Amino acid sequence: MDDKNQRFVGHQKADLIKYCVFNMQLCSLDDFIHFQSLQYGNCFTFNTSDLETTSIGYKSGLELLLNVETEQYSTTTPSMAIGVRVSIHNISEEPNPEKDGVNISPGYETSIALKQYNIERLPSPFKDHCLDYHMHNYYSNEAQCIKMCLQSQSLNICGCVDPSVIFISDLKHCDFENKTDVCCLDDVQNQISGNVSMCDCPLSCYSTSYRREISMAALPIKSRFFC
């Protein structure tokens, strides 16, 4: 399915997000930016403008009421599980729901408590030989650098790029239904996995990770459906 049709059949922002509060203040649909995921379709990023809160506890965080439109799920959905995928990431990094995300089920109130870890490494001549990607003109972090290297190698060797890695609209996408394309992409990934030096992507001097604690409680039956 091409990007236009995938966006059309996926959840629309106004249909999915019914209520939003951040730091005990109402937020709007304008606070969410759309991006496309090959596996999960329409995704929406909150807090691209670096909003902050000085308090702890769920009342000072982000609270959402979502309508997952269970009656509209189709057989074209890559995963037939009903619900949403939540990915929590640093504002300087691109979201990666396929690798770093949690599934949220409908019919429940789900709370996610976070603990943030900041890592600072030292550049050359220290052994980490890290790179400050924030000062880099092309990549925001090590992971993005590796993905772009993978796409560059795929384009050189296979003549096309992997649409599931990073969306690049002006380059030919490999056809996942074409055995030659798929096998070629696999070979490129295996080459890079076996020889990381193919990509000049040192560790990031500054990185952020999050430890999550998730709790769930079933909603009353009468509260599970809304318009």
C-alpha positions in Angstrom: 0.0 0.0 0.0 1.4 3.4 -0.9 1.8 6.2 1.6 -1.2 8.1 0.5 -3.6 5.2 0.9 -2.0 4.0 4.1 -2.5 7.4 5.6 -6.1 7.5 4.4 -7.1 4.1 5.9 -5.3 4.6 9.2 -6.5 6.4 12.3 -7.1 10.1 11.7 -5.8 12.4 14.4 -9.3 13.9 15.3 -10.9 10.5 15.5 -8.1 8.9 17.6 -7.4 11.6 20.1 -10.5 12.6 22.0 -9.0 14.2 25.1 -5.6 15.5 26.0 -4.1 17.1 29.1 -0.5 17.9 29.9 0.7 19.3 33.2 -3.0 19.8 34.2 -3.6 22.0 31.1 -5.7 21.1 28.1 -3.7 20.4 24.9 -5.0 20.4 21.4 -4.7 18.4 18.2 -2.2 21.0 17.0 0.2 19.7 19.6 0.5 16.4 17.7 2.7 16.0 14.6 1.9 13.2 12.1 4.5 10.7 10.9 4.2 7.5 9.0 5.3 4.1 10.2 5.4 1.2 7.8 4.2 -1.3 10.4 1.8 0.9 12.5 0.5 3.4 9.9 -0.5 6.8 11.1 1.5 7.9 14.2 1.4 11.1 16.1 4.2 12.7 18.1 3.4 14.9 21.1 5.8 17.6 22.6 7.9 18.5 19.6 8.3 22.0 21.1 10.0 20.8 24.3 7.3 21.3 26.9 8.4 20.9 30.4 6.9 20.1 33.8 8.6 20.6 37.2 6.3 18.2 39.1 6.2 14.4 39.3 3.1 12.2 39.3 0.6 11.3 36.7 -1.3 14.6 37.0 1.7 16.6 35.8 2.4 14.3 32.8 0.4 13.6 29.6 -3.1 12.2 29.9 -4.9 10.9 26.8 -8.3 9.5 26.0 -8.1 7.5 22.8 -10.7 5.9 20.5 -9.1 3.0 18.7 -12.1 2.5 16.5 -12.2 -1.2 16.9 -15.0 -1.7 14.5 -12.9 -0.3 11.6 -9.9 -2.7 11.8 -9.3 -4.4 8.5 -7.5 -7.5 7.3 -4.8 -5.3 5.8 -3.5 -4.4 9.3 0.0 -5.9 9.7 -0.7 -6.8 13.3 -4.3 -7.9 14.1 -3.9 -6.9 17.7 -6.3 -4.1 18.6 -4.9 -1.1 20.5 -2.1 1.5 20.2 1.6 1.5 20.3 3.4 4.1 22.5 7.0 5.0 22.0 8.7 7.4 24.5 11.9 9.0 23.2 14.1 12.1 23.6 13.0 15.2 21.7 16.2 15.2 19.7 15.6 11.6 18.4 13.2 10.2 15.9 10.5 7.9 17.3 11.0 4.2 16.6 7.8 2.4 17.6 8.9 -0.8 15.9 12.0 -1.2 18.1 11.1 0.8 21.2 7.4 0.8 22.0 4.8 -0.7 24.3 1.3 -2.0 23.3 -1.7 -0.4 25.0 -4.9 -2.4 25.1 -8.4 -0.8 24.8 -10.8 -1.0 27.7 -8.1 -0.2 30.3 -6.6 2.8 32.0 -2.9 2.5 31.5 -0.3 4.4 33.4 3.4 4.6 32.4 5.8 5.9 35.0 9.3 7.0 33.7 12.8 7.2 35.0 15.2 9.1 32.8 18.9 8.2 32.4 21.3 10.6 30.8 24.7 9.2 29.5 27.6 11.5 28.7 30.7 10.0 27.0 34.1 11.5 26.2 35.4 12.2 22.7 38.8 11.4 21.4 41.5 10.8 22.6 39.4 8.8 25.1 38.5 5.3 24.2 34.8 5.9 23.4 35.7 8.2 20.5 32.2 9.6 20.7 30.6 12.1 18.4 28.3 15.0 19.4 25.5 14.4 17.0 23.7 17.5 18.2 26.4 19.5 16.3 26.1 17.2 13.3 24.5 18.5 10.1 23.0 15.2 9.0 22.2 12.8 11.8 20.6 13.4 15.2 22.1 10.2 16.8 24.0 7.0 16.2 20.9 5.0 15.3 19.9 7.4 12.6 23.4 7.4 11.2 23.4 3.6 11.0 20.0 3.6 9.3 21.1 6.2 6.7 24.3 4.1 6.1 22.1 1.1 5.6 20.0 2.9 3.1 23.1 4.2 1.2 24.5 0.7 1.0 21.2 -0.7 -0.1 20.9 1.9 -2.9 24.4 1.2 -4.1 24.1 -2.6 -4.1 20.4 -3.2 -4.6 19.4 -0.1 -6.5 16.6 0.6 -4.0 16.1 1.5 -0.3 14.3 -0.3 2.5 11.0 1.6 3.1 10.8 0.1 6.6 14.0 1.8 7.9 13.7 5.5 7.1 11.1 7.1 4.8 12.9 8.6 1.8 10.3 9.7 -0.7 12.6 10.7 -3.6 14.4 7.3 -3.8 13.2 4.0 -5.2 11.7 1.8 -2.6 12.5 -2.0 -2.7 9.5 -4.2 -3.3 8.9 -6.6 -0.4 7.0 -8.9 -2.7 10.1 -9.2 -4.9 12.4 -12.1 -3.8 15.4 -10.5 -5.4 14.9 -7.2 -3.6 14.3 -8.8 -0.2 17.3 -11.1 -0.5 19.5 -8.2 -1.5 18.4 -6.2 1.5 19.1 -9.1 3.8 22.6 -9.5 2.4 23.3 -5.7 3.0 22.0 -6.0 6.6 24.2 -9.0 7.2 27.2 -7.3 5.8 26.8 -4.3 8.0 26.0 -6.4 11.1 29.2 -8.4 10.5 31.3 -5.3 9.8 30.1 -2.3 11.8 33.1 -0.3 10.5 31.3 -0.1 7.1 29.4 2.7 8.7 31.3 5.6 10.3 28.8 6.0 13.2 30.6 6.3 16.5 28.7 6.3 19.8 26.8 9.5 20.7 28.5 11.7 23.3 25.0 12.4 24.8 22.2 9.9 25.0 19.0 9.5 26.9 17.1 6.3 27.8 14.0 5.7 29.9 13.0 2.9 32.3 9.2 2.3 32.2 6.9 1.0 34.8 3.5 0.1 33.4 0.3 -0.5 35.4 -3.2 -1.2 34.1 -6.8 -1.2 35.5 -9.9 -2.3 33.6 -12.4 0.5 32.9 -16.1 -0.1 33.8 -18.1 -1.6 30.8 -20.1 1.6 30.3 -17.0 3.7 30.1 -15.3 1.6 27.4 -17.2 3.1 24.4 -17.5 6.7 23.6 -18.2 9.0 20.6 
